[in-house]
Amino acid sequence: MGFEEAYLNLDKFLPKDQVKASTHPKDTYWILLDFQNETQYFTKNDTYFLRLNCFDYGHVYYKKNGAILEKPIGQFDDNTLSERTSSSIYHCEISLPRNSLIDQRYLLLKVKRIKFFESLENWTFSIQESSNQDSYTWDDIKSSIPIYIYLGIGFIMSIAMLMFFIYFGKMEFILYSFFVLSIMVYLLQGELILLQKLQLTHSYLISGLLDLNTILLGILYLLFVLFYLNIKTEYPRAYVFIKTGIYIHLFLFITDIFFIAFKYNLGQIYLMQALRIISFLITISFLIYLFIYNKNKISTIFLFGGSSYMLSIFIYYYMNIGSTSDPMLYGNSFVLIIGSTLEVIFFAYGLTYKAFNEYLQGLYFRQEAIENKNKALRAQINPHFIFNALGSIQHLILQKKNDSALNYLTKFSRMTRNALEASVEGTGTLEEEIEMLKDYLELESLRFDKIFSYELNVEGGLSTSEIEIPFMISQPFVENAIIHGLLPKKSGKKELSITFKEETGILKIIIEDTGVGRNSNNKSTGVYPTNKKSRGLDVTTTRLESWHFGSGKVEIIDKMDAQNRPMGTKVEINIPMAPNE
């Protein structure tokens, strides 16, 4: 009916206490406000304020300059007169001029409720001389403090997990970040002051988006569960259940988009009611399953977080069920905020623990890989050295130098033992390295009839028994200096010096010879022969690069005289030392 028909049937309006019904999205309601006993409010000020429920759609009919005017007052109406009050998410106010009463007594309202079912007993109206729109009481501010604390915690967690996603590239971090943002929007949609300041209170589209966010929250939660708990691998029987839950939520999400687009409001109401039940059953069922088949600490952390929030939901609904003044259950949200905060903290802790644990496992596997690689590299060095040593023994036996061969064999057995220990340990002290070099140099000197001289120097009072280095790291370079540098030299002194010294936390091993050098005419006998690659040098360089105190390096310098003739080769090995050495 229109205004004229309603006005002509004022005697058919029922008193509020005689109407026992709930709203329906298809129904339109006419309300008659009779101010016969309240006319004093309309003579004191030029404007008065009518406090009423925030209807979804509506119009007020009042008198002005002898004419009946119609103005929109619904929260989804364009150019609405209504403004939300600071004290209630459900109540608005409209300002009306003096002498606006029809027949100096009535106001008529035509309203619709489309977002939820509401008892007509919940509708209240009152007259005020001043506006309540921006008047915040201390109680209003106190009720908002926990919400803004939660907002800060959630925002920090969301940004932190987003940064972790960028660093680790794990899907659970980005899903958790979006999940926290979504649950913040869900819990804060009933926070009046925030919505007023953001001007998000008068839009049908925003209302629909908030409903979609509620469904999206469930999708993000289940996706987070899939990746965070590695459901497919750890809990394969729950995998199909969680995936089915995701598909159900996606179906509801798409369906709700159609309901919003075609404004099928009744379908939206039933869909949101079904969503609450479905989400609750899926989550509870999975938590019970996880409690029974819990496998690790990460699942335990998830159980604590998920159970905290579900317990808060149970308490929340128990406290709100049956409330006629809170049809959308916005009240008592403090318990939900506590449960959600605990869930957010537990999930963030679980993600951090998982990331840290995976990082430690990664370090362990990398270290193990390096150790295995070094063992393989050392295994390449040892056969190389043993082959040469056995060749030297054979050479002495063929020359019938039995005493020298026996002496050589004794030293060789000691070196073999050291080489085997090096294959297992991989590291040794500088003192052990020097002793090994002494044995090796003496063996090579005996082998080649002492045609070269050598010396070992330790500078700067190095504590050789405390400095750790890769064992037998210098032997391949010393061998090269002898075999490819000194032996091919036809005349002149054949000298080899090995110096150990420290410079700013770096142990330097300097191997210097007076051999033919790398630029000798005999290219096949240089430090790096052109016809055969030096496997020992390559392996040793690789060992230095993976040294656990830092990457070491090798520098090879060609020594030249004034006429640019080779005078030998200088090799400098740089090995980072332990910080406390």
C-alpha positions as MATLAB code, in Angstrom:
seq = 'MGFEEAYLNLDKFLPKDQVKASTHPKDTYWILLDFQNETQYFTKNDTYFLRLNCFDYGHVYYKKNGAILEKPIGQFDDNTLSERTSSSIYHCEISLPRNSLIDQRYLLLKVKRIKFFESLENWTFSIQESSNQDSYTWDDIKSSIPIYIYLGIGFIMSIAMLMFFIYFGKMEFILYSFFVLSIMVYLLQGELILLQKLQLTHSYLISGLLDLNTILLGILYLLFVLFYLNIKTEYPRAYVFIKTGIYIHLFLFITDIFFIAFKYNLGQIYLMQALRIISFLITISFLIYLFIYNKNKISTIFLFGGSSYMLSIFIYYYMNIGSTSDPMLYGNSFVLIIGSTLEVIFFAYGLTYKAFNEYLQGLYFRQEAIENKNKALRAQINPHFIFNALGSIQHLILQKKNDSALNYLTKFSRMTRNALEASVEGTGTLEEEIEMLKDYLELESLRFDKIFSYELNVEGGLSTSEIEIPFMISQPFVENAIIHGLLPKKSGKKELSITFKEETGILKIIIEDTGVGRNSNNKSTGVYPTNKKSRGLDVTTTRLESWHFGSGKVEIIDKMDAQNRPMGTKVEINIPMAPNE';
ca = [
       0.000    0.000    0.000;
       0.960    3.628   -0.435;
       0.959    6.431    2.128;
      -2.597    7.515    1.373;
      -4.010    4.047    2.035;
      -1.982    3.679    5.230;
      -3.095    7.122    6.438;
      -6.735    6.298    5.791;
      -6.415    3.104    7.874;
      -4.757    4.441   11.025;
      -7.331    2.643   13.141;
      -6.130   -0.719   11.820;
      -2.574   -0.407   13.198;
      -1.964   -2.837   16.087;
      -0.112   -1.961   19.277;
       3.419   -3.362   19.296;
       2.771   -5.737   22.183;
       0.065   -7.449   20.140;
       2.390   -8.304   17.237;
       4.275  -11.573   17.758;
       6.151  -12.135   14.517;
       9.551  -11.986   12.861;
      10.564  -10.160    9.734;
      10.827  -11.730    6.303;
      12.872  -10.303    3.401;
       9.778  -10.189    1.145;
       7.626   -8.271    3.641;
       7.175   -4.518    3.961;
       6.068   -3.108    7.326;
       4.161    0.111    8.063;
       4.865    1.679   11.438;
       2.729    4.375   13.043;
       4.405    6.488   15.721;
       1.946    8.332   17.932;
       3.488   11.308   19.841;
       0.281   12.491   21.491;
       1.900   12.454   24.937;
       5.353   13.650   23.727;
       4.506   16.926   21.965;
       6.658   18.979   24.347;
       9.784   17.746   22.480;
       8.585   19.414   19.280;
       8.279   22.956   20.603;
      11.666   23.531   22.310;
      14.088   23.184   19.379;
      14.071   23.667   15.645;
      15.243   20.055   15.186;
      14.620   16.852   17.083;
      16.143   13.379   16.700;
      14.266   10.143   16.334;
      16.206    7.059   17.511;
      15.118    3.838   15.803;
      16.389    0.487   14.519;
      18.700    0.585   11.505;
      16.390   -0.779    8.849;
      17.773   -2.097    5.578;
      15.325   -0.150    3.444;
      12.767    2.406    4.580;
      11.076    5.779    4.284;
       9.756    8.269    6.791;
       6.628   10.308    6.041;
       6.318   13.655    7.812;
       4.761   17.078    7.335;
       6.609   20.194    6.211;
       5.075   23.482    5.095;
       1.686   21.850    4.862;
       2.880   19.028    2.558;
       3.668   15.369    3.240;
       7.312   14.593    2.480;
       8.885   11.152    1.973;
      12.583   10.652    2.810;
      14.709    7.436    2.692;
      15.995    6.143    6.036;
      17.306    2.609    5.202;
      21.005    1.842    5.596;
      21.045    0.534    1.991;
      19.066    3.504    0.618;
      20.745    6.261   -1.352;
      20.787    9.695    0.326;
      19.459    8.182    3.535;
      18.650   10.410    6.494;
      19.677    7.809    9.073;
      22.979    7.891   10.912;
      24.212    5.152   13.204;
      24.358    5.985   16.884;
      27.513    5.476   18.912;
      25.901    3.225   21.491;
      24.440    0.424   19.349;
      25.254   -1.364   16.106;
      21.533   -1.863   15.509;
      20.214    1.663   16.086;
      20.249    4.792   13.972;
      18.847    8.289   14.295;
      17.179   10.674   11.909;
      16.777   14.416   12.339;
      13.405   16.020   11.680;
      12.316   19.672   11.752;
       9.875   21.151   14.274;
       6.184   20.868   13.375;
       6.870   17.749   11.263;
       4.147   15.646   12.897;
       1.226   14.688   10.715;
      -1.980   15.974   12.338;
       0.400   17.339   15.017;
       0.624   13.794   16.316;
       1.935   11.105   13.907;
       4.949    9.951   11.951;
       4.647    7.062    9.509;
       7.470    4.702    8.522;
       7.592    2.095    5.760;
      10.513   -0.344    6.343;
      12.035   -3.654    5.175;
      14.494   -6.074    6.802;
      16.386   -8.206    4.238;
      19.679   -9.299    5.893;
      18.343  -11.455    8.727;
      15.216  -12.567   10.527;
      14.351  -10.194   13.375;
      11.623  -10.268   15.978;
       9.363   -7.203   15.806;
       9.693   -7.015   19.583;
      13.251   -5.835   18.968;
      12.067   -2.611   17.324;
      12.285    0.454   19.569;
      11.768    4.199   19.002;
      12.549    7.238   21.111;
      12.774   11.038   20.851;
      15.921   13.029   21.773;
      16.752   16.708   21.795;
      20.392   16.179   20.736;
      22.269   13.787   18.449;
      24.074   10.693   19.703;
      25.991   10.120   16.499;
      29.371   11.396   17.732;
      28.861   11.232   21.491;
      31.066    8.436   22.763;
      30.818    7.489   26.394;
      33.666    6.027   28.413;
      31.869    2.681   28.244;
      31.912    2.870   24.440;
      35.649    3.572   24.456;
      36.401    0.812   26.990;
      34.504   -1.731   24.910;
      36.594   -0.753   21.867;
      40.021   -1.035   23.564;
      40.269   -4.867   23.327;
      39.186   -4.682   19.696;
      41.946   -2.271   18.768;
      44.520   -4.298   20.702;
      43.404   -7.328   18.710;
      43.567   -5.257   15.528;
      47.201   -4.364   16.304;
      48.175   -7.966   17.101;
      46.494   -9.289   13.983;
      48.034   -6.653   11.724;
      51.543   -7.301   13.069;
      51.129  -11.070   12.686;
      49.779  -10.691    9.157;
      52.663   -8.469    8.016;
      55.255  -10.694    9.741;
      53.925  -13.829    8.037;
      53.851  -12.002    4.706;
      57.554  -11.218    5.161;
      58.221  -14.852    6.058;
      56.434  -15.904    2.862;
      58.676  -13.616    0.814;
      61.747  -15.099    2.542;
      60.800  -18.793    2.737;
      58.355  -19.023   -0.172;
      56.041  -21.357    1.788;
      52.335  -21.244    0.935;
      51.229  -21.642    4.565;
      52.686  -18.228    5.413;
      50.756  -16.287    2.771;
      47.585  -18.264    3.562;
      47.996  -17.495    7.258;
      48.538  -13.794    6.500;
      45.305  -13.613    4.485;
      43.485  -15.747    7.065;
      44.362  -13.272    9.839;
      43.222  -10.318    7.717;
      39.972  -12.126    6.923;
      39.210  -13.027   10.537;
      39.965   -9.445   11.584;
      37.381   -8.157    9.111;
      34.896  -10.776   10.313;
      35.252   -9.869   13.987;
      35.433   -6.112   13.445;
      32.321   -5.775   11.275;
      30.308   -5.297   14.471;
      32.673   -2.649   15.835;
      30.652    0.533   15.544;
      33.234    3.287   15.945;
      35.613    1.782   13.408;
      32.894    1.319   10.800;
      31.685    4.874   11.285;
      35.149    6.318   10.808;
      35.676    4.218    7.688;
      32.187    5.173    6.435;
      31.311    1.525    5.732;
      27.792    1.551    7.156;
      25.437    2.381    4.275;
      26.229    0.065    1.400;
      24.461   -3.082    0.200;
      27.604   -4.052   -1.716;
      29.810   -3.754    1.379;
      27.321   -5.850    3.316;
      27.526   -8.517    0.608;
      31.326   -8.394    0.622;
      31.326   -8.923    4.379;
      29.189  -12.026    3.876;
      31.583  -13.283    1.197;
      34.505  -12.655    3.538;
      32.841  -14.934    6.100;
      32.853  -17.754    3.527;
      36.372  -16.846    2.382;
      37.507  -17.139    5.991;
      36.546  -20.822    5.974;
      38.324  -21.423    2.656;
      41.544  -19.790    3.863;
      41.379  -21.720    7.136;
      41.090  -25.097    5.400;
      43.792  -24.258    2.840;
      46.057  -23.182    5.685;
      45.396  -26.526    7.406;
      46.342  -28.408    4.225;
      49.746  -26.748    3.872;
      50.592  -26.124    7.521;
      49.983  -29.717    8.676;
      51.073  -31.264    5.356;
      47.767  -33.132    5.382;
      48.292  -35.034    2.142;
      51.415  -36.750    3.504;
      50.923  -36.786    7.277;
      47.146  -37.397    7.459;
      46.065  -38.904    4.127;
      42.681  -40.066    5.491;
      41.832  -36.466    6.432;
      43.001  -35.121    3.071;
      39.784  -35.966    1.196;
      37.709  -34.598    4.097;
      39.513  -31.232    4.086;
      39.370  -30.967    0.282;
      35.636  -31.695    0.386;
      35.232  -28.932    2.967;
      37.053  -26.521    0.657;
      34.825  -27.456   -2.302;
      31.692  -26.968   -0.176;
      32.872  -23.501    0.859;
      33.719  -22.637   -2.755;
      30.230  -23.711   -3.797;
      28.693  -21.514   -1.089;
      30.963  -18.627   -2.122;
      29.900  -18.778   -5.775;
      26.255  -19.263   -4.814;
      26.351  -16.219   -2.537;
      27.783  -14.112   -5.368;
      24.713  -14.967   -7.447;
      22.400  -14.255   -4.506;
      24.013  -10.833   -4.023;
      23.959  -10.020   -7.738;
      20.250  -10.900   -8.066;
      19.370   -9.682   -4.554;
      17.903  -13.007   -3.506;
      17.934  -12.011    0.149;
      16.103  -15.020    1.574;
      18.671  -17.316   -0.029;
      21.463  -15.261    1.517;
      19.978  -15.568    4.984;
      19.633  -19.357    4.783;
      23.069  -19.691    3.156;
      24.791  -17.822    5.997;
      22.924  -19.918    8.563;
      24.003  -23.105    6.787;
      27.579  -21.813    6.585;
      27.840  -21.483   10.367;
      26.701  -25.056   10.878;
      28.895  -26.516    8.103;
      32.046  -24.667    9.198;
      31.493  -25.629   12.829;
      30.995  -29.332   12.023;
      33.998  -29.513    9.671;
      36.313  -27.835   12.160;
      35.133  -29.822   15.179;
      35.345  -33.123   13.266;
      38.879  -32.408   12.117;
      40.051  -31.310   15.581;
      38.687  -34.550   17.072;
      40.454  -36.561   14.350;
      43.685  -34.662   14.955;
      43.412  -35.225   18.694;
      43.137  -38.980   18.135;
      45.838  -39.305   15.472;
      48.197  -36.529   16.524;
      51.700  -37.198   15.182;
      53.983  -34.289   16.023;
      54.487  -31.034   17.912;
      53.224  -28.903   15.008;
      49.875  -30.708   15.135;
      49.763  -30.237   18.913;
      50.264  -26.484   18.530;
      47.496  -26.401   15.920;
      45.203  -28.315   18.275;
      45.700  -25.732   21.027;
      45.033  -22.825   18.660;
      42.030  -24.358   16.908;
      40.478  -25.589   20.153;
      40.847  -22.163   21.772;
      38.865  -20.496   19.004;
      36.207  -23.214   18.793;
      35.704  -23.045   22.559;
      35.248  -19.277   22.309;
      32.687  -19.792   19.507;
      30.755  -22.260   21.671;
      30.707  -19.829   24.607;
      29.833  -16.946   22.278;
      26.776  -18.663   20.809;
      25.695  -19.954   24.197;
      25.743  -16.395   25.563;
      23.888  -14.964   22.548;
      21.291  -17.600   21.663;
      17.792  -16.409   22.395;
      18.710  -12.721   22.403;
      16.004  -10.716   20.647;
      17.958   -7.492   20.867;
      21.023   -8.927   19.083;
      19.745  -10.840   15.999;
      23.120  -10.793   14.222;
      24.963  -11.859   17.405;
      27.280   -8.850   17.434;
      27.146   -8.641   21.222;
      29.573  -10.362   23.599;
      32.267  -10.434   20.903;
      34.942  -10.019   23.581;
      35.052  -13.780   24.136;
      35.520  -14.306   20.383;
      38.372  -11.807   20.362;
      40.117  -13.684   23.188;
      39.700  -17.030   21.395;
      40.830  -15.603   18.071;
      43.856  -13.917   19.680;
      44.926  -17.227   21.216;
      44.425  -18.971   17.881;
      46.433  -16.329   16.014;
      49.280  -16.549   18.549;
      49.347  -20.368   18.552;
      49.271  -20.545   14.750;
      52.009  -17.913   14.446;
      54.132  -19.813   16.974;
      53.515  -23.051   15.099;
      54.513  -21.483   11.780;
      57.648  -19.991   13.315;
      58.524  -23.304   14.957;
      57.942  -25.150   11.685;
      60.044  -22.679    9.686;
      62.849  -22.755   12.272;
      62.762  -26.560   12.406;
      62.871  -26.817    8.614;
      65.708  -24.295    8.558;
      67.703  -26.371   11.065;
      66.993  -29.520    9.076;
      68.164  -27.732    5.957;
      71.379  -26.706    7.705;
      71.872  -30.277    8.915;
      71.356  -31.714    5.439;
      73.636  -29.110    3.881;
      76.311  -29.804    6.489;
      75.900  -33.528    5.948;
      76.145  -32.999    2.203;
      79.331  -30.976    2.669;
      80.780  -33.670    4.930;
      79.920  -36.381    2.421;
      81.361  -34.273   -0.341;
      84.565  -33.714    1.615;
      84.832  -37.429    2.345;
      84.506  -38.124   -1.350;
      87.072  -35.434   -2.146;
      89.499  -36.788    0.438;
      88.958  -40.246   -0.983;
      90.242  -38.836   -4.281;
      93.369  -37.416   -2.615;
      94.348  -40.498   -0.670;
      94.602  -42.979   -3.601;
      96.597  -40.341   -5.482;
      99.126  -39.992   -2.672;
      99.263  -43.725   -1.889;
      99.950  -44.561   -5.540;
     102.896  -42.163   -5.596;
     104.228  -43.452   -2.263;
     104.074  -47.103   -3.394;
     105.852  -46.090   -6.559;
     108.660  -44.611   -4.445;
     109.022  -47.825   -2.408;
     109.130  -49.859   -5.609;
     111.794  -47.534   -6.983;
     114.026  -48.014   -3.913;
     113.577  -51.808   -3.919;
     114.512  -52.013   -7.600;
     117.660  -50.017   -6.827;
     118.403  -52.500   -4.001;
     118.342  -49.720   -1.380;
     116.769  -51.976    1.214;
     117.613  -49.844    4.275;
     116.147  -46.780    2.618;
     113.149  -48.814    1.471;
     112.567  -50.087    5.035;
     112.881  -46.566    6.444;
     110.574  -45.315    3.717;
     108.067  -48.093    4.466;
     108.013  -47.204    8.188;
     107.289  -43.572    7.437;
     104.811  -44.572    4.751;
     102.851  -46.727    7.198;
     102.617  -43.776    9.561;
     101.449  -41.522    6.750;
      98.927  -44.133    5.598;
      97.460  -44.213    9.089;
      97.244  -40.393    9.085;
      95.631  -40.449    5.657;
      93.010  -42.954    6.827;
      92.279  -40.821    9.884;
      91.956  -37.804    7.613;
      89.328  -39.650    5.549;
      87.249  -40.120    8.707;
      87.866  -36.887   10.608;
      88.518  -34.513    7.736;
      90.233  -31.983    9.983;
      93.305  -31.912   12.159;
      95.519  -29.524   14.010;
      98.245  -27.459   12.423;
     100.736  -29.461   14.477;
      99.537  -32.700   12.836;
      99.737  -31.058    9.403;
     103.346  -30.030   10.017;
     104.302  -33.529   11.236;
     102.664  -35.027    8.159;
     104.605  -32.660    5.878;
     107.870  -33.525    7.612;
     107.265  -37.238    6.994;
     106.223  -36.588    3.408;
     109.214  -34.335    2.629;
     111.616  -36.812    4.166;
     110.096  -39.620    2.141;
     110.333  -37.633   -1.093;
     113.861  -36.546   -0.239;
     114.884  -40.164    0.297;
     113.116  -41.172   -2.888;
     115.001  -38.670   -5.043;
     118.403  -39.047   -3.340;
     118.138  -35.692   -1.591;
     118.457  -33.693   -4.813;
     116.409  -30.850   -3.206;
     116.496  -29.135    0.163;
     113.527  -28.013    2.224;
     112.638  -26.083    5.363;
     109.476  -25.554    7.444;
     108.990  -22.255    9.297;
     106.325  -21.346   11.879;
     106.150  -17.559   12.421;
     104.547  -15.436   15.106;
     104.366  -17.979   17.893;
     101.384  -19.861   16.389;
      99.704  -22.303   18.767;
      99.998  -25.213   16.355;
      98.254  -27.671   18.672;
      95.063  -25.555   18.855;
      94.580  -24.317   15.289;
      92.180  -26.472   13.251;
      92.656  -26.848    9.487;
      91.542  -29.271    6.737;
      93.970  -32.177    7.156;
      96.511  -32.777    4.363;
      95.425  -29.525    2.708;
      98.967  -28.484    1.784;
     100.312  -31.861    0.623;
      99.102  -31.665   -3.030;
     100.772  -28.250   -3.470;
     104.017  -29.464   -1.894;
     103.914  -32.507   -4.158;
     103.425  -30.294   -7.217;
     106.331  -28.083   -6.178;
     108.608  -31.120   -5.974;
     107.415  -33.168   -8.944;
     106.630  -30.401  -11.431;
     108.862  -27.605  -10.180;
     112.132  -28.843   -8.660;
     112.752  -32.216  -10.329;
     112.612  -30.926  -13.938;
     115.226  -28.252  -13.081;
     118.543  -29.092  -14.778;
     120.880  -26.796  -12.846;
     120.999  -24.449   -9.903;
     119.670  -24.749   -6.399;
     116.543  -26.779   -5.822;
     115.016  -25.335   -2.682;
     111.582  -25.621   -1.120;
     110.291  -23.576    1.823;
     106.992  -23.883    3.651;
     105.955  -21.041    5.975;
     103.000  -20.881    8.395;
     101.822  -17.503    9.714;
      98.688  -15.659   10.802;
      97.267  -12.408    9.400;
      93.987  -10.990   10.806;
      92.323  -14.311   11.553;
      93.619  -16.020    8.399;
      96.187  -18.824    8.510;
      98.562  -18.451    5.576;
     100.515  -21.430    4.298;
     103.153  -20.203    1.839;
     104.804  -22.864   -0.334;
     107.700  -21.450   -2.337;
     110.098  -23.287   -4.665;
     112.990  -22.377   -6.942;
     111.853  -24.716   -9.694;
     111.194  -24.258  -13.394;
     107.928  -22.384  -12.852;
     104.744  -22.562  -14.842;
     106.145  -20.601  -17.786;
     108.921  -23.094  -18.463;
     109.534  -24.242  -22.028;
     108.670  -27.727  -20.842;
     104.920  -27.125  -20.687;
     104.159  -30.685  -19.644;
     105.999  -30.305  -16.358;
     104.446  -27.085  -15.087;
     102.371  -26.754  -11.964;
      99.295  -27.322  -14.168;
     100.482  -29.667  -16.951;
      98.741  -29.112  -20.263;
      98.441  -32.824  -21.080;
      97.007  -33.937  -17.729;
      94.780  -32.089  -15.289;
      95.969  -32.065  -11.635;
      93.132  -33.847   -9.769;
      94.735  -33.291   -6.360;
      94.847  -29.508   -6.809;
      91.227  -29.343   -7.974;
      90.041  -31.437   -5.050;
      92.014  -29.390   -2.522;
      90.621  -26.129   -3.900;
      87.084  -27.493   -3.558;
      87.779  -28.535    0.065;
      88.938  -25.002    0.864;
      85.800  -23.454   -0.616;
      83.584  -25.531    1.729;
      85.629  -24.944    4.906;
      83.203  -24.402    7.821;
      84.950  -21.288    9.191;
      84.627  -19.532    5.838;
      85.635  -20.035    2.249;
      89.391  -20.395    1.825;
      91.330  -19.654   -1.312;
      94.560  -20.435   -3.135;
      96.747  -17.909   -4.933;
      99.542  -19.019   -7.275;
     102.284  -16.506   -8.157;
     104.917  -16.941  -10.835;
     108.335  -15.647   -9.722;
     110.398  -13.881  -12.411;
     113.875  -12.309  -12.539;
     114.754   -8.968  -14.131;
     114.932  -10.596  -17.593;
     111.422  -12.073  -17.118;
     112.793  -15.574  -16.717;
     111.030  -18.016  -14.375;
     112.566  -18.368  -10.926;
     110.022  -20.717   -9.418;
     106.502  -20.667   -8.075;
     104.893  -19.333   -4.915;
     101.608  -20.795   -3.644;
      99.681  -19.028   -0.876;
      96.883  -20.943    0.864;
      94.507  -18.800    2.959;
      92.450  -20.670    5.559;
      89.975  -18.806    7.845;
      90.597  -19.660   11.485;
      88.052  -20.279   14.236;
      86.901  -16.969   15.829;
      88.443  -17.768   19.211;
      91.827  -18.654   17.768;
];
